[in-house]
Amino acid sequence: MVLKRQMFSLILDTTQSTESKVMLVGGDKILQETAAGSASAQKVLISLENLLKDNGIDPAQVNTISISTGPGSYTGLRVGVAIAQMLGLLLNIPVNDIKPGDRLKIDYGGTGNKFGISD
């Protein structure tokens, strides 16, 4: 019998100059790590690594990446998009953009719960 590993969607939000968010969404789990400070976008990879390690998730379990595309900090957006594109290429998975007002529909056993990426 082969056990199927849970897959996760990675969501990055580097639009704010004071904090960046990294989220992993899969099944009934929503895991989030926030990098705070003036150079928060540059800490996104560290936040992502911590989030994966702390929860025992292999990067191969990530099957999509979504990145908030603004409006927001110009440098933060560039860093976030570069990270998303690099991870998409390395993991051979699609990268999607999230525009203001977009909602992601996450299916928790058919309930269709919705949440937004930015507060």
DACORDA-V436347 format. One record per backbone hydrogen bond with DSSP energy under -1.0 kcal/mol. NH is the residue of the N-H (numbers start at 1). CO is the residue of the C=O. E is the energy in kcal/mol with one decimal. If there is no record, write none. Layout:
((NH	CO	E) (NH	CO	E))
This chain:
((8	61	-3.1) (9	25	-3.0) (10	64	-2.9) (11	23	-2.8) (12	66	-2.7) (13	21	-2.4) (20	35	-2.5) (21	13	-2.4) (22	33	-2.4) (23	11	-2.7) (24	31	-2.6) (25	9	-2.5) (26	29	-2.3) (29	26	-2.7) (31	24	-2.9) (33	22	-2.5) (35	20	-2.9) (37	18	-2.1) (40	37	-1.2) (43	40	-1.4) (44	41	-1.3) (47	43	-2.5) (48	44	-2.9) (49	45	-2.6) (50	46	-2.5) (51	47	-2.5) (52	48	-2.5) (53	49	-2.7) (54	50	-3.0) (56	53	-1.4) (57	52	-2.6) (61	58	-2.7) (62	59	-1.8) (63	8	-2.6) (65	94	-2.0) (66	10	-2.8) (67	96	-2.5) (68	12	-2.3) (69	98	-2.4) (73	15	-3.1) (77	73	-2.9) (78	74	-2.1) (79	75	-2.7) (80	76	-2.7) (81	77	-2.7) (82	78	-2.3) (83	79	-2.4) (84	80	-2.6) (85	81	-2.7) (86	82	-2.4) (87	83	-2.7) (88	84	-2.5) (89	85	-2.3) (90	86	-2.7) (91	87	-2.7) (93	88	-1.9) (96	65	-3.1) (98	67	-2.5) (102	99	-2.4) (104	115	-1.9) (106	113	-2.1) (115	104	-1.4))
